């Protein structure tokens, strides 16, 4: 069954996406000019991301976990749009984030702090003072980029977790969506507490993810209705291959030290969404019975 839910085609949904992008965009500007340095200087003296379960939350921002879950969900439910919109949204997000990092050339907080000191003026305003001139460590080069020194803006993890969250709007309950957005926000926040990103990077990453998720829904809806590339005939075979290859590639490349982290995070997320959907269904059933 490849029917398309009307929720993602409503004017209200489009307006919500537009307003979210505007608000988060303004938040990114405000954070860049007024918040970033204060937050990073405060976090730098604390250990905020070492709690139990932190790893399981962090890897939700890696493409492989949400992609594998979307493949599994779409295959089991025989819903092409779940797979197509979700995977397309992450591809679009990566296509924007990669060039964005190169163009903005913003150093990650942890790298900046290695050659900086935190200074407070008489009014208590916090400033991160760079102790090295630009010429001392050189301008952008590919070696620095490979070392992830200049990959701060925007946040790729935030973009690639918000993008598929938007694409599942037509298929999950309101409670499940709330859980997904909370987890997406936590993924972005933990990249800040881990000194990989500034708050403005997270806002910008969320903007990219939300826009790409919305765009992927529109594109996938058109492709499915027109059966572009005869996709309806072969998509399940490709998804089945992906379900096997995605974990194998990540384990063989050493991206995950243990399969338990990959499958544990996937199972926890899937379990939360499934339970939330069941709770919502029971709530609506009880509500209808009492009316």
VEXDREN-2710 file (C-alpha; in Angstrom, 1 decimal):
% VEXDREN-2710
k/r/px/py/pz
1/UNK/0.0/0.0/0.0
2/UNK/1.5/3.3/-1.1
3/UNK/-1.4/5.7/-0.3
4/UNK/-0.4/9.2/0.8
5/UNK/-1.7/10.7/4.0
6/UNK/-3.4/14.1/3.5
7/UNK/-1.8/15.5/6.7
8/UNK/1.4/16.4/4.8
9/UNK/-0.5/18.1/2.0
10/UNK/-2.5/20.5/4.1
11/UNK/-2.0/24.2/4.1
12/UNK/-1.6/24.1/7.9
13/UNK/1.4/21.7/7.5
14/UNK/3.0/24.0/5.0
15/UNK/2.4/27.1/7.2
16/UNK/3.9/25.2/10.2
17/UNK/7.0/24.4/8.2
18/UNK/7.4/28.0/7.0
19/UNK/7.0/29.5/10.5
20/UNK/9.4/26.9/12.0
21/UNK/12.1/27.8/9.4
22/UNK/11.7/31.5/10.0
23/UNK/11.7/31.2/13.8
24/UNK/14.8/28.9/13.8
25/UNK/16.5/31.1/11.3
26/UNK/16.1/34.1/13.6
27/UNK/17.2/31.9/16.5
28/UNK/20.4/31.1/14.6
29/UNK/21.2/34.7/14.0
30/UNK/20.6/35.7/17.6
31/UNK/22.6/32.8/18.8
32/UNK/25.5/33.6/16.5
33/UNK/25.8/37.2/17.8
34/UNK/24.7/37.0/21.4
35/UNK/24.7/33.4/22.7
36/UNK/27.4/31.1/21.1
37/UNK/30.4/32.3/23.0
38/UNK/28.7/32.4/26.4
39/UNK/27.3/28.9/26.0
40/UNK/30.5/27.4/24.9
41/UNK/32.6/29.1/27.6
42/UNK/30.1/27.7/30.2
43/UNK/30.1/24.2/28.8
44/UNK/33.9/24.1/28.5
45/UNK/34.3/23.7/32.2
46/UNK/31.7/21.0/32.6
47/UNK/31.1/17.4/31.6
48/UNK/27.4/17.4/30.4
49/UNK/27.2/14.5/27.9
50/UNK/28.6/11.5/29.9
51/UNK/25.2/10.3/31.3
52/UNK/23.9/6.7/30.7
53/UNK/22.4/6.3/27.3
54/UNK/24.3/9.3/25.8
55/UNK/25.8/7.2/23.1
56/UNK/22.5/5.7/22.1
57/UNK/21.1/9.3/21.6
58/UNK/24.1/10.6/19.8
59/UNK/24.2/8.0/17.1
60/UNK/20.6/8.9/16.1
61/UNK/22.2/11.8/14.3
62/UNK/24.3/9.5/12.1
63/UNK/22.7/8.8/8.8
64/UNK/22.9/5.0/9.1
65/UNK/20.6/4.5/12.1
66/UNK/17.5/6.6/10.9
67/UNK/18.0/5.3/7.3
68/UNK/18.1/1.7/8.4
69/UNK/15.0/2.2/10.6
70/UNK/13.1/3.9/7.7
71/UNK/14.1/1.0/5.4
72/UNK/12.8/-1.5/8.0
73/UNK/9.6/0.3/8.7
74/UNK/8.8/0.9/5.0
75/UNK/9.5/-2.7/4.1
76/UNK/7.5/-4.2/6.9
77/UNK/4.5/-1.8/6.3
78/UNK/4.9/-1.9/2.5
79/UNK/4.9/1.9/2.4
80/UNK/7.1/3.3/-0.3
81/UNK/6.8/6.9/0.7
82/UNK/8.4/6.2/4.1
83/UNK/11.5/4.9/2.5
84/UNK/11.6/7.3/-0.4
85/UNK/10.9/10.6/1.4
86/UNK/13.1/9.7/4.4
87/UNK/16.1/8.7/2.4
88/UNK/15.7/11.6/-0.1
89/UNK/15.4/14.1/2.8
90/UNK/18.8/12.9/4.2
91/UNK/20.5/13.1/0.8
92/UNK/19.2/16.6/0.3
93/UNK/20.4/17.6/3.8
94/UNK/23.8/16.2/3.2
95/UNK/24.0/18.0/-0.1
96/UNK/23.4/21.3/1.6
97/UNK/25.4/20.7/4.8
98/UNK/28.6/19.7/3.0
99/UNK/29.0/22.8/0.9
100/UNK/27.8/24.9/3.8
101/UNK/30.6/23.8/5.9
102/UNK/33.2/24.6/3.2
103/UNK/31.7/28.0/2.5
104/UNK/31.3/29.2/6.1
105/UNK/34.7/27.7/7.2
106/UNK/33.8/27.8/10.9
107/UNK/36.0/26.1/13.4
108/UNK/34.5/23.6/15.8
109/UNK/34.4/24.9/19.4
110/UNK/36.7/22.2/20.8
111/UNK/39.3/23.2/18.3
112/UNK/38.9/26.9/18.9
113/UNK/39.3/26.3/22.7
114/UNK/42.6/24.6/22.2
115/UNK/44.3/27.9/21.3
116/UNK/42.0/30.4/23.1
117/UNK/41.3/31.7/26.5
118/UNK/37.9/32.8/28.0
119/UNK/37.8/36.4/29.0
120/UNK/35.1/38.4/31.0
121/UNK/34.9/42.1/30.8
122/UNK/33.8/44.4/33.6
123/UNK/30.1/43.9/32.7
124/UNK/30.4/40.2/32.9
125/UNK/30.2/39.6/29.2
126/UNK/32.1/36.5/28.1
127/UNK/34.4/36.5/25.2
128/UNK/36.5/33.6/23.7
129/UNK/39.8/35.3/22.8
130/UNK/41.8/33.6/20.0
131/UNK/45.5/33.4/21.0
132/UNK/46.6/32.6/17.5
133/UNK/46.3/34.8/14.5
134/UNK/44.8/33.4/11.3
135/UNK/48.3/33.3/9.7
136/UNK/49.6/31.3/12.6
137/UNK/47.5/28.2/11.8
138/UNK/46.8/28.9/8.2
139/UNK/43.7/29.4/6.1
140/UNK/41.4/26.6/4.9
141/UNK/43.0/23.6/3.3
142/UNK/41.8/20.1/2.5
143/UNK/44.0/18.6/5.3
144/UNK/42.3/20.7/7.9
145/UNK/38.9/19.9/6.5
146/UNK/39.5/16.1/6.6
147/UNK/40.4/16.5/10.3
148/UNK/37.0/18.1/10.9
149/UNK/38.6/21.2/12.2
150/UNK/36.4/23.5/10.1
151/UNK/33.1/21.6/10.0
152/UNK/31.1/23.4/12.6
153/UNK/28.4/25.3/10.6
154/UNK/25.8/24.0/10.0
155/UNK/25.3/20.9/12.2
156/UNK/25.1/17.8/10.0
157/UNK/23.8/15.5/12.7
158/UNK/21.0/17.9/13.5
159/UNK/20.0/18.3/9.9
160/UNK/20.0/14.5/9.2
161/UNK/17.9/13.8/12.2
162/UNK/15.3/16.5/11.7
163/UNK/14.9/15.7/8.0
164/UNK/13.5/12.2/8.4
165/UNK/11.4/13.3/11.4
166/UNK/9.5/15.7/9.1
167/UNK/9.0/13.0/6.5
168/UNK/7.2/10.7/9.0
169/UNK/4.6/13.3/9.9
170/UNK/2.0/11.6/7.8
171/UNK/2.5/8.2/9.3
172/UNK/2.7/8.6/13.1
173/UNK/0.6/10.0/15.9
174/UNK/1.0/13.3/17.5
175/UNK/2.5/11.7/20.6
176/UNK/5.1/9.9/18.5
177/UNK/6.0/13.1/16.7
178/UNK/6.5/14.8/20.0
179/UNK/9.0/12.1/21.0
180/UNK/10.8/12.3/17.7
181/UNK/11.2/16.0/17.9
182/UNK/12.4/15.8/21.5
183/UNK/15.0/13.2/20.5
184/UNK/16.0/15.3/17.5
185/UNK/16.5/18.3/19.8
186/UNK/18.5/16.2/22.2
187/UNK/20.8/15.0/19.4
188/UNK/21.5/18.6/18.4
189/UNK/21.9/19.7/22.0
190/UNK/24.4/17.0/22.7
191/UNK/26.6/18.1/19.8
192/UNK/26.8/21.4/21.7
193/UNK/27.6/19.8/25.1
194/UNK/30.2/17.7/23.3
195/UNK/31.8/21.0/22.0
196/UNK/31.4/19.9/18.4
197/UNK/29.0/22.7/17.5
198/UNK/27.7/26.1/18.6
199/UNK/24.0/26.7/19.3
200/UNK/23.7/28.7/16.1
201/UNK/25.0/25.6/14.2
202/UNK/22.1/23.6/15.7
203/UNK/19.5/26.1/14.8
204/UNK/20.8/26.2/11.2
205/UNK/21.0/22.4/11.0
206/UNK/17.4/22.2/12.1
207/UNK/16.4/24.7/9.4
208/UNK/18.1/22.6/6.8
209/UNK/16.6/19.4/8.1
210/UNK/13.0/20.7/8.2
211/UNK/13.2/22.3/4.8
212/UNK/14.7/19.1/3.3
213/UNK/12.1/16.9/5.0
214/UNK/9.3/19.1/3.6
215/UNK/10.8/19.1/0.1
216/UNK/11.4/15.4/0.1
217/UNK/7.7/14.8/1.0
218/UNK/6.6/16.9/-2.0
219/UNK/9.1/15.2/-4.4
220/UNK/8.3/11.7/-3.2
221/UNK/4.5/12.3/-3.5
222/UNK/4.9/13.3/-7.1
223/UNK/7.3/10.4/-7.9
224/UNK/4.9/7.8/-6.4
225/UNK/1.8/9.2/-8.1
226/UNK/3.6/9.2/-11.5
227/UNK/5.6/6.0/-10.8
228/UNK/8.8/7.8/-11.9
229/UNK/11.7/5.5/-12.9
230/UNK/9.2/2.6/-12.4
231/UNK/10.0/2.8/-8.8
232/UNK/6.9/0.9/-7.6
233/UNK/8.2/-2.3/-9.2
234/UNK/11.7/-2.5/-7.7
235/UNK/11.9/-0.5/-4.5
236/UNK/11.3/-3.4/-2.1
237/UNK/14.3/-5.4/-3.5
238/UNK/16.6/-2.3/-3.0
239/UNK/15.3/-1.8/0.5
240/UNK/15.9/-5.4/1.4
241/UNK/19.5/-5.2/0.2
242/UNK/19.9/-1.9/2.1
243/UNK/18.7/-3.5/5.3
244/UNK/21.5/-6.0/5.1
245/UNK/24.3/-3.8/3.8
246/UNK/23.8/-0.7/6.1
247/UNK/24.8/-2.5/9.3
248/UNK/27.5/-4.6/7.6
249/UNK/29.2/-1.5/6.1
250/UNK/29.2/0.4/9.4
251/UNK/30.5/-2.6/11.4
252/UNK/33.2/-3.4/8.9
253/UNK/34.3/0.3/8.7
254/UNK/34.5/0.6/12.5
255/UNK/31.9/3.3/12.8
256/UNK/30.4/1.4/15.8
257/UNK/32.5/-0.5/18.3
258/UNK/29.7/-2.9/19.0
259/UNK/26.6/-4.0/17.1
260/UNK/24.7/-3.6/20.4
261/UNK/25.0/0.2/20.1
262/UNK/23.6/0.3/16.6
263/UNK/20.7/-2.2/17.2
264/UNK/20.2/-0.9/20.8
265/UNK/19.6/2.6/19.6
266/UNK/17.4/1.5/16.7
267/UNK/15.3/-0.8/19.0
268/UNK/14.9/2.0/21.6
269/UNK/13.7/4.5/19.0
270/UNK/11.4/2.1/17.3
271/UNK/10.0/0.9/20.6
272/UNK/9.3/4.5/21.7
273/UNK/7.5/5.3/18.5
274/UNK/5.5/2.0/18.5
275/UNK/4.4/2.5/22.1
276/UNK/3.4/6.1/21.5
277/UNK/1.3/5.1/18.5
278/UNK/-0.4/2.3/20.5
279/UNK/-1.1/4.7/23.4
280/UNK/-2.6/7.3/21.0
281/UNK/-4.7/4.7/19.3
282/UNK/-6.1/3.5/22.6
283/UNK/-6.7/7.1/23.7
284/UNK/-8.7/7.9/20.6
285/UNK/-10.7/4.6/20.9
286/UNK/-11.6/5.3/24.5
287/UNK/-12.5/8.8/23.6
288/UNK/-14.8/7.7/20.8
289/UNK/-16.4/5.1/22.9
290/UNK/-17.4/7.6/25.6
291/UNK/-18.9/10.0/23.1
END
